[in-house]
Amino acid sequence: MMSTKRPPWWQGAALPVVVACLLFTQSLSGDFTFDDRAAVKENRDVVQAGAPWKQLLGDDFWGGRADLELSNKSYRCAYVHSMHTAYSLGSGSRREVLTLEARC
């Protein structure tokens, strides 16, 4: 009987990761789309220089006040702060924001 040797676990995971990275890099040259505009480009917590922490902690993910009835109550202040930092350090392009976000 022949023994079959199984490849290391990482070899099975490598191909999907490489394909996903190759496909994702194609999108880096594009502009913000769909909800990226509202979450980044039009979000005062992200684009306003020196946005105070008190404002950031009281706003939802989209930059609206979380205590309002129309707010969807999505609360991700650490993520919004990291987007604000990334936006402040660069020119605000999608590539720069995503590159800085990947490093966090």
C-alpha positions in Angstrom: 0.0 0.0 0.0 1.3 3.4 -0.9 1.4 6.1 1.7 0.2 9.5 0.7 2.0 12.4 2.2 -0.2 15.4 2.9 1.3 18.8 2.1 1.8 21.3 4.9 -1.4 23.2 5.9 -0.1 26.6 4.6 0.2 25.3 1.1 -3.5 24.9 0.9 -4.1 28.4 2.2 -1.5 30.1 0.1 -3.3 30.0 -3.3 -6.5 31.7 -2.1 -4.5 34.3 -0.2 -2.3 35.1 -3.3 -5.4 35.3 -5.6 -7.3 37.5 -3.2 -4.3 39.9 -2.9 -3.8 40.1 -6.6 -7.5 40.8 -7.1 -7.5 43.4 -4.3 -4.5 45.3 -5.7 -6.4 46.0 -8.9 -8.9 48.1 -6.8 -6.3 50.3 -5.2 -6.1 52.7 -8.1 -9.8 53.4 -8.0 -11.6 56.1 -6.0 -13.8 55.6 -3.0 -17.1 53.9 -3.9 -20.6 53.3 -2.5 -20.5 53.6 1.3 -16.8 54.6 1.3 -17.8 58.1 0.4 -20.1 58.4 3.4 -17.8 56.6 5.7 -14.6 58.4 4.7 -14.9 61.3 2.3 -18.1 62.9 3.8 -17.5 61.8 7.4 -16.6 64.9 9.4 -14.9 62.8 12.1 -12.5 61.5 9.5 -11.8 64.6 7.3 -12.0 67.4 9.9 -8.6 68.3 11.1 -8.3 68.1 14.9 -11.7 66.5 15.4 -12.1 66.4 19.2 -12.3 63.0 21.0 -15.6 64.0 22.6 -17.2 64.5 19.2 -15.7 61.2 18.0 -17.0 59.3 21.0 -20.5 60.7 20.5 -20.9 60.0 16.8 -21.7 56.9 14.9 -19.6 55.2 12.2 -21.0 57.6 9.5 -20.2 60.8 11.4 -23.7 61.5 12.6 -24.6 62.0 16.2 -25.3 58.6 17.7 -28.1 59.9 20.0 -30.3 61.0 17.1 -33.2 58.8 16.1 -32.0 58.6 12.5 -28.7 57.2 13.5 -28.2 53.5 12.8 -26.2 53.3 16.0 -23.2 51.6 14.4 -20.5 52.6 16.9 -16.8 52.0 15.9 -14.9 54.9 17.3 -11.5 53.2 17.3 -11.8 52.4 13.6 -13.0 56.0 12.8 -10.1 57.4 14.7 -7.7 55.2 12.8 -9.2 56.4 9.5 -8.9 60.0 10.7 -5.2 59.4 11.5 -4.6 57.8 8.1 -6.5 60.5 6.3 -4.5 63.2 8.2 -1.2 61.7 7.4 -1.8 61.4 3.7 -3.6 63.2 1.0 -6.8 61.2 1.7 -6.5 59.0 -1.4 -8.1 55.5 -1.1 -4.7 53.9 -1.6 -3.1 55.8 1.3 -6.0 55.3 3.7 -6.1 51.5 3.0 -2.4 51.2 3.2 -2.2 52.9 6.5 -5.3 50.9 7.7 -3.5 47.6 6.8 -0.6 48.5 9.0 -2.8 49.0 12.1 
